[in-house]
Amino acid sequence: MYRNLIKAGSFQNAPMVAEPVSLFDSAPDGDGAAVVILMPLEKAEDRVAHPIKIIGSAVATDTLAIQDRENLLRLGAVEQSFNKVLAQAGIKREDIHFAELHDAFTILSALSLEAMGFSDVGKGHEWGANTGESISLKGRLPVSTFGGLKSRGNPHGASGVYQAVEACLQLRGEAGNNQVAHEPKIGLIQSIGGIGSTVATHILQS
């Protein structure tokens, strides 16, 4: 959505939205459209050369008001939906090859990585160190491989469908310049409502 490079020092001097979250930590609102066609696998195999399977789907909720939570920096609904979806899919955390996260604000990606156990508590931001080496297309866990909401813009209701489309492109090897370096077989998509009050997590498999 915005293709201009941020000049040195601009991030540090950006206007605050809610300290310490600045304007450059926030995904801009954006228009968009995407479509996903769902059908039983046996029908999909007759119609699509490379159908993608949903092997896990779970939703969890937390209090709407963050001041009512035991820990303001713990996304409980992310943790719950992730644990449910792993059990449903019959896989381990380490089996996930990439993740499309809901980065309406930068901090949500860091806190989501912590809540899902990819990172120690308080260390989620370290995944973005060294120009994001760990979450890059060649990293340990590629994250938001098309740039996420921060890059694309946030179309709100269409955000989760966008994630599904982008994950399917990855799993089919059709992501072009955004293709994950290895051949991904399992991807995670996660959409967050509010500040973690409702979380939907899906696991897709090629």
MDAnalysis code that builds the backbone (N, CA, C; Angstrom):
import MDAnalysis as mda
import numpy as np

u = mda.Universe.empty(618, n_residues=206, atom_resindex=np.repeat(np.arange(206), 3), trajectory=True)
u.add_TopologyAttr("name", ["N", "CA", "C"] * 206)
u.add_TopologyAttr("resid", np.arange(1, 207))
u.add_TopologyAttr("resname", ["MET", "TYR", "ARG", "ASN", "LEU", "ILE", "LYS", "ALA", "GLY", "SER", "PHE", "GLN", "ASN", "ALA", "PRO", "MET", "VAL", "ALA", "GLU", "PRO", "VAL", "SER", "LEU", "PHE", "ASP", "SER", "ALA", "PRO", "ASP", "GLY", "ASP", "GLY", "ALA", "ALA", "VAL", "VAL", "ILE", "LEU", "MET", "PRO", "LEU", "GLU", "LYS", "ALA", "GLU", "ASP", "ARG", "VAL", "ALA", "HIS", "PRO", "ILE", "LYS", "ILE", "ILE", "GLY", "SER", "ALA", "VAL", "ALA", "THR", "ASP", "THR", "LEU", "ALA", "ILE", "GLN", "ASP", "ARG", "GLU", "ASN", "LEU", "LEU", "ARG", "LEU", "GLY", "ALA", "VAL", "GLU", "GLN", "SER", "PHE", "ASN", "LYS", "VAL", "LEU", "ALA", "GLN", "ALA", "GLY", "ILE", "LYS", "ARG", "GLU", "ASP", "ILE", "HIS", "PHE", "ALA", "GLU", "LEU", "HIS", "ASP", "ALA", "PHE", "THR", "ILE", "LEU", "SER", "ALA", "LEU", "SER", "LEU", "GLU", "ALA", "MET", "GLY", "PHE", "SER", "ASP", "VAL", "GLY", "LYS", "GLY", "HIS", "GLU", "TRP", "GLY", "ALA", "ASN", "THR", "GLY", "GLU", "SER", "ILE", "SER", "LEU", "LYS", "GLY", "ARG", "LEU", "PRO", "VAL", "SER", "THR", "PHE", "GLY", "GLY", "LEU", "LYS", "SER", "ARG", "GLY", "ASN", "PRO", "HIS", "GLY", "ALA", "SER", "GLY", "VAL", "TYR", "GLN", "ALA", "VAL", "GLU", "ALA", "CYS", "LEU", "GLN", "LEU", "ARG", "GLY", "GLU", "ALA", "GLY", "ASN", "ASN", "GLN", "VAL", "ALA", "HIS", "GLU", "PRO", "LYS", "ILE", "GLY", "LEU", "ILE", "GLN", "SER", "ILE", "GLY", "GLY", "ILE", "GLY", "SER", "THR", "VAL", "ALA", "THR", "HIS", "ILE", "LEU", "GLN", "SER"])
u.atoms.positions = np.array([
    [0.833, -1.197, 0.000],
    [0.000, 0.000, 0.000],
    [0.871, 1.251, 0.000],
    [1.885, 1.246, 0.853],
    [2.847, 2.340, 0.870],
    [4.194, 1.774, 0.445],
    [4.708, 2.245, -0.660],
    [5.932, 1.674, -1.215],
    [7.147, 2.559, -0.980],
    [6.973, 3.652, -0.268],
    [8.114, 4.527, 0.005],
    [8.943, 3.974, 1.161],
    [10.255, 4.166, 1.087],
    [11.141, 3.729, 2.162],
    [11.069, 4.713, 3.318],
    [11.128, 4.189, 4.533],
    [11.149, 5.053, 5.707],
    [12.559, 5.584, 5.890],
    [12.679, 6.875, 5.991],
    [13.997, 7.494, 6.157],
    [14.526, 7.228, 7.562],
    [15.853, 7.219, 7.684],
    [16.493, 7.005, 8.991],
    [15.974, 8.036, 9.989],
    [15.568, 7.553, 11.151],
    [15.079, 8.438, 12.209],
    [13.585, 8.685, 12.176],
    [12.922, 8.360, 11.051],
    [11.487, 8.638, 10.940],
    [10.666, 7.793, 11.908],
    [11.069, 6.519, 12.073],
    [10.307, 5.642, 12.964],
    [10.336, 6.176, 14.401],
    [11.542, 6.567, 14.850],
    [11.686, 7.055, 16.223],
    [10.901, 8.351, 16.452],
    [10.705, 9.135, 15.385],
    [10.031, 10.426, 15.518],
    [8.566, 10.399, 15.099],
    [8.038, 9.206, 14.832],
    [6.648, 9.099, 14.371],
    [5.676, 9.502, 15.479],
    [4.549, 10.088, 15.114],
    [3.532, 10.459, 16.118],
    [3.022, 9.232, 16.861],
    [2.723, 9.385, 18.144],
    [2.227, 8.294, 18.965],
    [0.723, 8.102, 18.767],
    [0.305, 6.846, 18.661],
    [-1.107, 6.503, 18.642],
    [-1.556, 6.216, 20.070],
    [-0.835, 5.329, 20.743],
    [-1.026, 5.029, 22.166],
    [0.326, 4.521, 22.645],
    [1.032, 5.351, 23.343],
    [2.419, 5.059, 23.713],
    [2.581, 3.647, 24.295],
    [3.561, 2.855, 23.811],
    [4.632, 3.205, 22.878],
    [4.315, 2.889, 21.410],
    [3.054, 2.664, 21.067],
    [2.671, 2.315, 19.695],
    [2.566, 3.597, 18.867],
    [3.376, 3.662, 17.808],
    [3.402, 4.868, 16.984],
    [2.623, 4.665, 15.685],
    [2.555, 5.719, 14.897],
    [1.866, 5.667, 13.621],
    [2.452, 4.577, 12.717],
    [3.779, 4.402, 12.757],
    [4.421, 3.395, 11.915],
    [4.269, 1.986, 12.479],
    [3.702, 1.855, 13.663],
    [3.395, 0.538, 14.231],
    [1.984, 0.100, 13.871],
    [1.246, 0.958, 13.188],
    [-0.173, 0.721, 12.945],
    [-0.439, 0.447, 11.477],
    [-1.225, -0.572, 11.198],
    [-1.600, -0.868, 9.815],
    [-2.633, 0.150, 9.353],
    [-2.450, 0.702, 8.160],
    [-3.447, 1.649, 7.638],
    [-4.707, 0.910, 7.211],
    [-5.854, 1.587, 7.300],
    [-7.081, 1.001, 6.766],
    [-6.928, 0.886, 5.255],
    [-7.485, -0.177, 4.685],
    [-7.367, -0.358, 3.242],
    [-8.546, -1.130, 2.694],
    [-8.820, -0.909, 1.432],
    [-9.860, -1.677, 0.750],
    [-9.233, -2.939, 0.192],
    [-10.061, -3.926, -0.053],
    [-9.521, -5.137, -0.643],
    [-10.598, -6.177, -0.831],
    [-10.282, -7.157, -1.634],
    [-11.219, -8.249, -1.866],
    [-10.433, -9.537, -2.049],
    [-10.968, -10.609, -1.543],
    [-10.356, -11.929, -1.703],
    [-11.475, -12.946, -1.580],
    [-11.250, -14.129, -2.128],
    [-12.290, -15.146, -2.067],
    [-11.669, -16.509, -1.798],
    [-12.349, -17.297, -0.987],
    [-11.964, -18.680, -0.722],
    [-13.172, -19.554, -1.004],
    [-12.967, -20.614, -1.758],
    [-14.053, -21.550, -2.059],
    [-13.848, -22.799, -1.211],
    [-14.835, -23.123, -0.386],
    [-14.771, -24.281, 0.499],
    [-15.649, -25.405, -0.046],
    [-15.117, -26.621, -0.021],
    [-15.906, -27.781, -0.449],
    [-15.266, -29.046, 0.124],
    [-15.992, -30.131, 0.163],
    [-15.406, -31.397, 0.622],
    [-14.205, -31.763, -0.238],
    [-13.207, -32.396, 0.389],
    [-11.958, -32.704, -0.303],
    [-12.175, -33.538, -1.553],
    [-13.064, -34.544, -1.464],
    [-13.257, -35.418, -2.622],
    [-13.792, -34.637, -3.828],
    [-14.581, -33.606, -3.603],
    [-15.070, -32.772, -4.701],
    [-13.973, -31.831, -5.195],
    [-13.195, -31.300, -4.249],
    [-12.127, -30.371, -4.620],
    [-11.086, -31.048, -5.498],
    [-10.807, -32.303, -5.221],
    [-9.781, -33.028, -5.988],
    [-10.180, -33.204, -7.451],
    [-11.482, -33.146, -7.730],
    [-11.962, -33.253, -9.113],
    [-11.945, -31.909, -9.832],
    [-11.811, -30.824, -9.067],
    [-11.967, -29.493, -9.658],
    [-10.698, -28.647, -9.625],
    [-9.793, -28.977, -8.689],
    [-8.600, -28.144, -8.497],
    [-7.358, -29.018, -8.567],
    [-6.347, -28.532, -9.268],
    [-5.114, -29.323, -9.414],
    [-4.405, -29.525, -8.085],
    [-4.468, -28.530, -7.211],
    [-3.744, -28.609, -5.947],
    [-4.612, -28.052, -4.823],
    [-5.609, -28.821, -4.363],
    [-6.459, -28.325, -3.271],
    [-5.686, -28.238, -1.955],
    [-6.056, -27.270, -1.148],
    [-5.434, -27.083, 0.167],
    [-6.435, -27.519, 1.229],
    [-5.974, -28.327, 2.169],
    [-6.846, -28.873, 3.214],
    [-6.798, -28.010, 4.477],
    [-7.947, -27.852, 5.108],
    [-8.014, -27.251, 6.447],
    [-7.955, -28.417, 7.429],
    [-6.854, -28.518, 8.168],
    [-6.713, -29.654, 9.088],
    [-6.970, -29.257, 10.536],
    [-7.199, -27.963, 10.760],
    [-7.526, -27.513, 12.103],
    [-8.158, -26.143, 12.058],
    [-9.150, -25.925, 12.920],
    [-9.842, -24.638, 12.968],
    [-10.387, -24.441, 14.372],
    [-10.004, -23.339, 15.002],
    [-10.459, -23.123, 16.379],
    [-10.618, -21.637, 16.674],
    [-11.588, -21.327, 17.509],
    [-11.844, -19.949, 17.940],
    [-11.814, -19.922, 19.461],
    [-11.271, -18.840, 20.011],
    [-11.275, -18.656, 21.465],
    [-11.541, -17.189, 21.769],
    [-12.045, -16.928, 22.954],
    [-12.357, -15.553, 23.349],
    [-11.700, -15.215, 24.680],
    [-11.549, -13.917, 24.888],
    [-11.017, -13.386, 26.147],
    [-11.911, -12.216, 26.544],
    [-11.637, -11.599, 27.670],
    [-12.422, -10.438, 28.074],
    [-12.264, -9.330, 27.038],
    [-13.325, -8.576, 26.834],
    [-13.273, -7.478, 25.875],
    [-12.393, -6.344, 26.405],
    [-12.542, -6.039, 27.681],
    [-11.755, -4.971, 28.307],
    [-10.424, -5.530, 28.799],
    [-9.322, -4.994, 28.289],
    [-8.027, -5.565, 28.658],
    [-7.705, -5.367, 30.134],
    [-8.303, -4.342, 30.774],
    [-8.024, -4.135, 32.202],
    [-8.611, -5.243, 33.073],
    [-9.497, -6.059, 32.491],
    [-10.085, -7.169, 33.238],
    [-9.266, -8.452, 33.125],
    [-8.163, -8.413, 32.402],
    [-7.336, -9.602, 32.219],
    [-6.278, -9.704, 33.315],
    [-5.909, -10.931, 33.619],
    [-4.874, -11.150, 34.633],
    [-3.550, -10.542, 34.212],
    [-3.235, -10.671, 32.931],
    [-1.964, -10.169, 32.404],
    [-2.260, -9.347, 31.151],
    [-1.996, -8.054, 31.201],
    [-2.331, -7.170, 30.084],
    [-1.535, -7.487, 28.825],
    [-0.392, -8.149, 28.986],
    [0.476, -8.436, 27.853],
    [0.417, -9.903, 27.420],
    [-0.589, -10.621, 27.887],
    [-0.735, -12.028, 27.507],
    [-2.006, -12.179, 26.689],
    [-1.875, -12.627, 25.448],
    [-3.038, -12.831, 24.589],
    [-3.586, -14.236, 24.828],
    [-4.442, -14.332, 25.837],
    [-4.966, -15.630, 26.248],
    [-5.752, -16.348, 25.161],
    [-6.528, -15.600, 24.374],
    [-7.323, -16.224, 23.325],
    [-6.439, -16.760, 22.203],
    [-5.299, -16.109, 21.964],
    [-4.337, -16.633, 20.986],
    [-3.811, -17.977, 21.464],
    [-3.410, -18.028, 22.736],
    [-2.881, -19.271, 23.310],
    [-3.918, -20.388, 23.254],
    [-5.150, -20.082, 23.652],
    [-6.193, -21.108, 23.695],
    [-6.535, -21.629, 22.301],
    [-6.735, -20.718, 21.350],
    [-7.114, -21.166, 20.009],
    [-5.972, -21.938, 19.355],
    [-4.731, -21.532, 19.640],
    [-3.575, -22.225, 19.067],
    [-3.461, -23.639, 19.622],
    [-3.601, -23.789, 20.926],
    [-3.509, -25.124, 21.529],
    [-4.629, -26.037, 21.027],
    [-5.820, -25.469, 20.870],
    [-6.957, -26.251, 20.349],
    [-6.687, -26.721, 18.925],
    [-6.169, -25.804, 18.105],
    [-5.984, -26.136, 16.693],
    [-4.855, -27.145, 16.499],
    [-3.818, -27.080, 17.330],
    [-2.749, -28.078, 17.259],
    [-3.291, -29.466, 17.572],
    [-4.092, -29.548, 18.625],
    [-4.664, -30.832, 19.019],
    [-5.589, -31.369, 17.925],
    [-6.379, -30.479, 17.355],
    [-7.304, -30.886, 16.302],
    [-6.567, -31.393, 15.070],
    [-5.463, -30.704, 14.711],
    [-4.697, -31.086, 13.520],
    [-3.778, -32.266, 13.779],
    [-3.517, -32.551, 15.061],
    [-2.625, -33.659, 15.402],
    [-1.173, -33.372, 15.052],
    [-0.762, -32.116, 15.203],
    [0.619, -31.742, 14.892],
    [1.244, -31.023, 16.082],
    [2.549, -30.761, 15.991],
    [3.268, -30.004, 17.013],
    [3.587, -28.620, 16.477],
    [3.908, -27.732, 17.381],
    [4.278, -26.366, 17.019],
    [5.385, -26.353, 15.968],
    [6.350, -27.241, 16.129],
    [7.512, -27.286, 15.238],
    [7.170, -27.729, 13.816],
    [5.967, -28.280, 13.612],
    [5.568, -28.750, 12.287],
    [5.089, -27.614, 11.374],
    [4.863, -26.440, 11.953],
    [4.341, -25.305, 11.184],
    [5.482, -24.641, 10.412],
    [5.300, -24.466, 9.111],
    [6.360, -23.952, 8.240],
    [6.325, -22.439, 8.049],
    [5.156, -21.824, 8.249],
    [5.048, -20.358, 8.163],
    [3.758, -19.939, 8.846],
    [3.672, -18.657, 9.173],
    [2.489, -18.153, 9.863],
    [2.072, -16.798, 9.295],
    [0.794, -16.660, 9.042],
    [0.235, -15.363, 8.656],
    [-0.465, -14.814, 9.895],
    [0.138, -13.784, 10.493],
    [-0.359, -13.240, 11.749],
    [-1.129, -11.935, 11.537],
    [-1.889, -11.564, 12.535],
    [-2.740, -10.369, 12.460],
    [-1.973, -9.186, 13.055],
    [-1.204, -8.505, 12.217],
    [-0.364, -7.410, 12.710],
    [-1.007, -6.042, 12.487],
    [-2.256, -5.886, 12.969],
    [-2.887, -4.571, 12.896],
    [-1.999, -3.548, 13.597],
    [-1.283, -4.005, 14.620],
    [-0.238, -3.224, 15.288],
    [0.962, -4.138, 15.459],
    [2.141, -3.598, 15.301],
    [3.362, -4.407, 15.354],
    [3.409, -5.286, 16.594],
    [3.011, -4.738, 17.736],
    [3.130, -5.466, 18.998],
    [2.299, -6.745, 18.996],
    [1.220, -6.790, 18.196],
    [0.382, -7.989, 18.177],
    [1.134, -9.201, 17.637],
    [2.022, -8.985, 16.661],
    [2.813, -10.115, 16.149],
    [3.738, -10.649, 17.225],
    [4.412, -9.740, 17.933],
    [5.336, -10.155, 18.994],
    [4.596, -10.892, 20.102],
    [3.454, -10.349, 20.529],
    [2.688, -10.984, 21.607],
    [2.066, -12.311, 21.154],
    [1.711, -12.411, 19.877],
    [1.157, -13.670, 19.361],
    [2.212, -14.766, 19.348],
    [3.433, -14.421, 18.944],
    [4.525, -15.400, 18.962],
    [4.787, -15.895, 20.379],
    [4.662, -14.999, 21.348],
    [4.840, -15.394, 22.750],
    [3.697, -16.293, 23.209],
    [2.463, -15.895, 22.904],
    [1.302, -16.653, 23.366],
    [1.255, -18.052, 22.774],
    [1.783, -18.221, 21.562],
    [1.784, -19.538, 20.917],
    [2.998, -20.372, 21.299],
    [3.890, -19.795, 22.087],
    [5.040, -20.556, 22.567],
    [6.216, -20.603, 21.617],
    [6.171, -19.836, 20.526],
    [7.335, -19.763, 19.641],
    [8.448, -18.954, 20.294],
    [8.053, -18.083, 21.211],
    [9.006, -17.204, 21.879],
    [8.771, -17.231, 23.380],
    [9.830, -17.000, 24.143],
    [9.669, -16.820, 25.580],
    [8.898, -15.530, 25.840],
    [8.235, -15.475, 26.976],
    [7.480, -14.279, 27.349],
    [8.427, -13.076, 27.435],
    [8.024, -12.004, 26.815],
    [8.834, -10.786, 26.830],
    [9.918, -10.750, 25.776],
    [10.008, -11.814, 24.972],
    [11.085, -11.899, 23.978],
    [10.554, -11.910, 22.538],
    [9.268, -11.766, 22.359],
    [8.689, -11.843, 21.024],
    [9.276, -10.831, 20.057],
    [9.611, -9.662, 20.572],
    [10.165, -8.611, 19.698],
    [11.522, -9.004, 19.117],
    [12.212, -9.951, 19.769],
    [13.541, -10.339, 19.292],
    [13.483, -11.063, 17.947],
    [12.311, -11.578, 17.581],
    [12.162, -12.228, 16.274],
    [12.328, -11.209, 15.140],
    [12.160, -9.954, 15.448],
    [12.322, -8.916, 14.440],
    [13.735, -8.365, 14.367],
    [14.648, -8.904, 15.186],
    [16.027, -8.409, 15.199],
    [16.760, -8.788, 13.922],
    [17.892, -8.130, 13.674],
    [18.709, -8.400, 12.473],
    [17.872, -8.321, 11.201],
    [17.140, -7.222, 11.092],
    [16.238, -6.968, 9.949],
    [15.262, -8.123, 9.717],
    [14.810, -8.721, 10.810],
    [13.784, -9.760, 10.716],
    [14.264, -11.071, 10.142],
    [15.524, -11.389, 10.365],
    [16.103, -12.612, 9.797],
    [15.307, -13.864, 10.156],
    [14.873, -13.973, 11.417],
    [14.178, -15.181, 11.874],
    [12.792, -15.356, 11.263],
    [12.168, -14.233, 10.869],
    [10.811, -14.311, 10.312],
    [10.795, -14.030, 8.812],
    [11.972, -14.004, 8.198],
    [12.071, -13.746, 6.761],
    [11.677, -14.994, 5.967],
    [11.674, -14.876, 4.665],
    [11.303, -16.009, 3.801],
    [12.243, -17.192, 3.963],
    [13.464, -16.924, 4.463],
    [14.433, -17.996, 4.704],
    [14.620, -18.255, 6.193],
    [13.793, -17.654, 7.030],
    [13.975, -17.724, 8.469],
    [13.416, -18.981, 9.114],
    [13.563, -19.046, 10.441],
    [13.071, -20.192, 11.209],
    [11.564, -20.338, 11.077],
    [10.850, -19.210, 11.127],
    [9.397, -19.213, 10.968],
    [9.016, -17.986, 10.148],
    [8.924, -18.128, 8.833],
    [8.489, -16.996, 8.020],
    [7.129, -16.490, 8.507],
    [7.020, -15.183, 8.692],
    [5.802, -14.581, 9.236],
    [5.271, -13.520, 8.270],
    [3.962, -13.563, 8.033],
    [3.298, -12.561, 7.181],
    [4.092, -12.345, 5.896],
    [4.172, -13.395, 5.104],
    [5.107, -13.458, 3.980],
    [4.798, -12.489, 2.848],
    [3.593, -11.951, 2.816],
    [3.256, -10.937, 1.819],
    [3.291, -9.538, 2.426],
    [3.823, -9.432, 3.639],
    [3.931, -8.128, 4.287],
    [2.903, -7.883, 5.369],
    [1.862, -8.718, 5.421],
    [0.860, -8.572, 6.471],
    [0.009, -7.321, 6.313],
    [-0.754, -7.036, 7.346],
    [-1.635, -5.871, 7.316],
    [-0.834, -4.573, 7.267],
    [0.344, -4.583, 7.882],
    [1.181, -3.379, 7.881],
    [1.557, -2.980, 6.464],
    [1.739, -3.956, 5.593],
    [2.154, -3.678, 4.219],
    [0.944, -3.512, 3.296],
    [0.002, -4.430, 3.401],
    [-1.140, -4.480, 2.499],
    [-2.178, -3.424, 2.835],
    [-2.261, -3.063, 4.117],
    [-3.392, -2.296, 4.600],
    [-4.382, -3.256, 5.227],
    [-5.224, -2.759, 6.095],
    [-6.154, -3.597, 6.840],
    [-7.573, -3.415, 6.313],
    [-8.060, -4.374, 5.537],
    [-9.436, -4.281, 5.028],
    [-10.469, -4.805, 6.021],
    [-10.053, -4.970, 7.277],
    [-10.946, -5.407, 8.355],
    [-11.615, -6.743, 8.031],
    [-12.878, -6.761, 7.650],
    [-13.591, -8.018, 7.450],
    [-12.941, -8.954, 6.451],
    [-12.177, -8.403, 5.499],
    [-11.537, -9.241, 4.487],
    [-10.152, -9.729, 4.910],
    [-9.658, -9.280, 6.057],
    [-8.278, -9.595, 6.454],
    [-8.031, -11.095, 6.562],
    [-8.935, -11.808, 7.219],
    [-8.750, -13.243, 7.400],
    [-8.796, -14.005, 6.088],
    [-9.642, -13.554, 5.150],
    [-9.734, -14.217, 3.853],
    [-8.448, -13.965, 3.060],
    [-7.929, -12.740, 3.156],
    [-6.642, -12.436, 2.538],
    [-5.568, -13.411, 3.018],
    [-5.523, -13.615, 4.332],
    [-4.519, -14.522, 4.898],
    [-4.655, -15.920, 4.309],
    [-5.894, -16.391, 4.170],
    [-6.129, -17.732, 3.626],
    [-5.648, -17.828, 2.186],
    [-5.934, -16.803, 1.393],
    [-5.502, -16.797, -0.001],
    [-3.974, -16.809, -0.084],
    [-3.338, -15.958, 0.715],
    [-1.880, -15.865, 0.685],
    [-1.236, -17.163, 1.175],
    [-1.825, -17.790, 2.180],
    [-1.300, -19.070, 2.665],
    [-1.437, -20.147, 1.592],
    [-2.551, -20.143, 0.868],
    [-2.740, -21.128, -0.202],
    [-1.705, -20.934, -1.308],
    [-1.401, -19.699, -1.642],
    [-0.364, -19.435, -2.649],
    [0.980, -20.000, -2.188],
    [1.296, -19.822, -0.902],
    [2.546, -20.379, -0.362],
    [2.553, -21.896, -0.487],
    [1.470, -22.530, -0.068],
    [1.416, -23.985, -0.036],
    [1.402, -24.597, -1.442],
    [1.002, -23.804, -2.416],
    [1.007, -24.283, -3.806],
    [2.299, -23.913, -4.533],
    [3.187, -23.175, -3.855],
    [4.420, -22.739, -4.501],
    [4.188, -21.666, -5.544],
    [3.120, -20.868, -5.346],
    [2.745, -19.852, -6.327],
    [2.892, -18.435, -5.789],
    [3.746, -18.256, -4.777],
    [3.851, -16.951, -4.123],
    [4.854, -16.015, -4.785],
    [5.491, -16.450, -5.854],
    [6.397, -15.574, -6.590],
    [7.548, -15.069, -5.740],
    [7.767, -13.758, -5.750],
    [8.867, -13.157, -4.988],
    [8.692, -13.311, -3.482],
    [7.491, -13.675, -3.061],
    [7.206, -13.837, -1.638],
    [7.241, -15.303, -1.199],
    [7.693, -16.183, -2.079],
    [7.680, -17.609, -1.766],
    [8.688, -17.953, -0.672],
    [8.232, -18.724, 0.307],
    [9.106, -19.225, 1.366],
    [10.186, -20.104, 0.733],
    [11.406, -20.005, 1.261],
    [12.570, -20.661, 0.641],
    [12.410, -22.182, 0.548],
    [12.015, -22.828, 1.636],
    [11.805, -24.278, 1.587],
    [10.416, -24.558, 1.011],
    [10.073, -25.795, 0.817],
    [8.757, -26.138, 0.286],
    [7.782, -26.329, 1.446],
    [6.996, -25.308, 1.761],
    [6.111, -25.408, 2.927],
    [4.960, -26.378, 2.688],
    [4.658, -27.146, 3.712],
    [3.554, -28.101, 3.640],
    [2.428, -27.748, 4.608],
    [2.787, -27.035, 5.687],
    [1.789, -26.693, 6.702],
    [1.928, -25.211, 7.045],
    [0.816, -24.487, 6.973],
    [0.818, -23.073, 7.302],
    [-0.262, -22.727, 8.316],
    [-0.010, -21.698, 9.091],
    [-0.960, -21.228, 10.097],
    [-1.453, -19.844, 9.718],
    [-2.755, -19.628, 9.839],
    [-3.310, -18.290, 9.674],
    [-4.094, -17.956, 10.933],
    [-3.966, -16.697, 11.359],
    [-4.598, -16.309, 12.619],
    [-5.149, -14.893, 12.499],
    [-6.409, -14.752, 12.834],
    [-7.068, -13.451, 12.764],
    [-7.559, -13.061, 14.153],
    [-7.330, -11.795, 14.496],
    [-7.645, -11.307, 15.844],
    [-8.712, -10.226, 15.766],
    [-9.731, -10.359, 16.604],
    [-10.754, -9.330, 16.731],
    [-10.535, -8.550, 18.007],
    [-10.694, -7.229, 17.922],
    [-10.418, -6.397, 19.082],
    [-8.947, -6.491, 19.436],
    [-8.605, -6.264, 20.674],
    [-7.212, -6.410, 21.127],
    [-7.076, -7.799, 21.755],
    [-7.327, -8.814, 20.929],
    [-7.195, -10.186, 21.401],
    [-8.432, -10.727, 22.078],
    [-9.581, -10.074, 21.886],
    [-10.793, -10.561, 22.551],
    [-11.402, -11.766, 21.838],
    [-11.243, -11.846, 20.524],
    [-11.697, -13.002, 19.750],
    [-10.590, -13.391, 18.781],
    [-10.216, -14.661, 18.781],
    [-9.113, -15.117, 17.922],
    [-9.520, -16.383, 17.190],
    [-9.349, -16.363, 15.872],
    [-9.606, -17.543, 15.041],
    [-8.283, -18.010, 14.451],
    [-7.970, -19.271, 14.655],
    [-6.710, -19.844, 14.152],
    [-7.035, -21.053, 13.300],
    [-6.399, -21.112, 12.131],
    [-6.596, -22.233, 11.205],
    [-5.237, -22.789, 10.807],
    [-5.182, -24.072, 10.571],
    [-3.976, -24.702, 10.053],
    [-4.319, -25.323, 8.704],
    [-3.550, -24.959, 7.693],
    [-3.758, -25.435, 6.331],
    [-2.627, -26.349, 5.919],
    [-2.936, -27.319, 5.072],
    [-1.922, -28.288, 4.626],
    [-2.047, -28.517, 3.123],
    [-0.893, -28.582, 2.474],
    [-0.915, -28.823, 1.028],
    [-1.083, -30.314, 0.742],
])
